[in-house]
Amino acid sequence: PSFLAGIAGGAATLKKAPARPAPPQGLLAGIKGGAATLKKAPPPAPTRGGGLAPTLCDQLRGGVTLRHASQRKLKPVQKQGDLMSEIAAKLAERRGRIAAMQRHESDSDDDDDSGWDDSD
């Protein structure tokens, strides 16, 4: 009981927390309040091609005519060995070497000149 009385007595002597400022009304309220002072932005200036090379449409308007696809002359493409054919060639080469090694080993296993003498 005395413990609880001390807590109750201490609570009466505590100072109250200072008052907090009012929270803002929110983002939309700030936008609405500032909307009366904002000026409208000027419309962006239209850009044609942006100073870059003329587009296909611009070229067609300028009088360029298109050729038929069969009139195109393509440069011959030098086909470098693709990865799969290179891998297949390397695997075939490796298989050949393994087969040759196995043939050599099987030939040497049949020899009786192993260095052991069974005459004892």
Helices and strands as residue ranges (DSSP letters): H 2-13, H 27-34, G 49-51, H 56-61, G 69-71, H 83-109
